[in-house]
């Protein structure tokens, strides 16, 4: 899912009150998003998120 407010791609985890819980692709800390600002991520957005995570892991970043 693409959170247009934060310009982040995340996986849908559930509903928390009026918000949706999303987490980064591949794991990490969840965040809450307003449902009206979330849409399905297109293939390029998903690929970009996965590549960014793989690059960060290769640099030894804590995720």
N, C-alpha and C positions, 0 to 999 in steps of 0.2 A: 504494500500500500504506500502511496506517496502522500506525505503530510505536507501540504503546500504552505502551511504557516511556518514550519521549521525547515522546509526544503530538504527533507530527509525521507529516505525509503525505510520502511519497517514492515515487520510481519505482524499481522493481526493476532492479538493474544486474548482479547475478550472485551467485555463491556464493564466499565467502572462508573456507575451512576450515569451522568449525561455524556461521559467521554468514552472513547475507545482506547484501549491499551495497545501500544505498539512497542516492538523492540527491534533493535538493529538486526539486519540480516546476518545470520550466523551466531547470534547471541549478544548479550550485553544488557545494560540497564534499560528497563522499560520507561516509556514516557506516555503521557496522556495527550490525546489529540481530540479536537472537536470534529465530530463526524462529518459536518458540512464542509470541512477543509481537507478531507481525505478522499482519495480516489485510487483506483487500481493503478499501480506503477506500470509504465510501458516497458518493453523488453530492454531498451537502452538504459533506463533508470535502474532496473534490477542489476544489469551487468555492471554498471558503474559502481553501485553499492558493494557488490561482491568483490570487484577488483580493488576498491579502496580498502576493504577489510583485509584482503590477502596481502596487499602492499604494507599495511600497518603492521601486520603480524610478522612479515619478513624483516621489518626494521626493529622488531622487539618491543613494539608499543604495547602497553597494557590496555586490553580491551574489555 
